[in-house]
C-alpha cells in the first residue's frame, strides 16, 4: 500500500512540538510514508523523520501545506536524502540476524 501524499510547493517550514504529544508542521511537500511508529515527511528544507509510538495523522491541510501528528513522539530528525539512514550498529545487528 502506498502511504504517500503530495502537496504543492511552499517556501517556508516550521516545526512546533507541544508536550512531546502534538507536532505541527508547515512547509510540507510530501508525506513519503507513515505508520504508528514512524513518519517520513519531505519538507521545503529536506526530509524529516519522526519516530515514536501511537503516532496518528490528525490534520492534513494540502492547501496550506500543514500537517499535525499526535502520539508519543520520541525523536525528530532531518535526513540528508529520502532513504532512512541506517546507523552502523543497526547494520551489524541486521547482518547477525541473517
C-alpha positions as CSV (number, residue, x, y, z in Angstrom):
1,X,0.0,0.0,0.0
2,X,1.3,3.4,-1.0
3,X,1.1,5.7,2.1
4,X,2.4,8.8,0.2
5,X,0.6,12.1,0.0
6,X,1.7,15.0,-2.3
7,X,1.4,18.7,-1.5
8,X,2.1,21.9,-3.5
9,X,5.5,23.5,-3.0
10,X,5.9,26.1,-0.3
11,X,8.9,28.3,0.6
12,X,8.7,28.1,4.4
13,X,8.9,25.4,7.0
14,X,8.1,25.5,10.8
15,X,8.1,22.8,13.4
16,X,6.1,23.1,16.6
17,X,6.3,20.3,19.3
18,X,3.9,20.6,22.2
19,X,4.5,18.4,25.3
20,X,6.0,15.6,23.1
21,X,2.5,14.7,22.2
22,X,1.5,17.0,19.4
23,X,3.6,18.0,16.4
24,X,2.5,20.7,14.0
25,X,4.4,21.1,10.7
26,X,4.2,23.7,7.9
27,X,6.1,23.7,4.6
28,X,5.2,20.1,4.0
29,X,5.8,19.0,0.4
30,X,5.0,15.3,0.7
31,X,4.3,12.6,3.2
32,X,6.6,9.8,2.0
33,X,5.4,7.1,4.4
34,X,3.9,6.7,7.8
35,X,2.6,4.2,10.4
36,X,2.1,4.2,14.2
37,X,5.8,4.3,14.8
38,X,7.4,6.5,12.1
39,X,6.6,9.3,9.7
40,X,8.9,10.3,6.8
41,X,7.9,13.7,5.5
42,X,9.5,15.8,2.8
43,X,9.5,19.5,3.8
44,X,10.8,22.5,1.9
45,X,14.0,22.2,3.9
46,X,14.6,18.5,3.5
47,X,13.3,15.1,4.7
48,X,12.1,14.9,8.3
49,X,12.0,11.6,10.1
50,X,9.6,11.4,13.2
51,X,9.6,8.4,15.4
52,X,7.6,7.4,18.4
53,X,4.6,5.2,19.3
54,X,0.9,5.5,18.7
55,X,1.5,8.2,16.1
56,X,-1.6,9.3,14.1
57,X,-2.1,11.8,11.4
58,X,-4.6,14.3,13.0
59,X,-4.8,17.1,10.5
60,X,-3.9,17.3,6.9
61,X,-4.2,20.6,5.0
62,X,-2.9,20.3,1.5
63,X,-3.9,23.9,0.6
64,X,-1.8,25.3,3.5
65,X,0.9,22.5,3.3
66,X,0.3,21.8,7.0
67,X,0.3,18.5,9.0
68,X,-0.5,17.7,12.6
69,X,0.6,14.5,14.2
70,X,-0.3,13.2,17.7
71,X,1.2,10.4,19.7
72,X,4.2,9.7,21.9
73,X,7.0,11.5,20.0
74,X,10.5,10.2,20.7
75,X,12.6,11.9,18.0
76,X,12.5,14.4,15.2
77,X,15.5,14.4,12.8
78,X,16.3,15.7,9.3
79,X,18.0,13.2,6.9
80,X,20.2,14.1,4.0
81,X,18.3,12.0,1.5
82,X,14.9,10.4,1.3
83,X,16.1,7.0,2.3
84,X,16.2,6.5,6.0
85,X,19.7,6.3,7.3
86,X,20.8,3.1,9.0
87,X,23.3,3.5,11.8
88,X,26.4,1.3,11.8
89,X,25.2,-0.6,14.9
90,X,22.0,-1.5,13.1
91,X,23.9,-2.7,10.0
92,X,26.0,-5.1,12.2
93,X,22.9,-6.3,14.1
94,X,21.0,-6.9,10.8
95,X,23.9,-8.9,9.5
96,X,23.9,-11.1,12.6
97,X,20.2,-11.9,12.1
98,X,20.7,-13.1,8.5
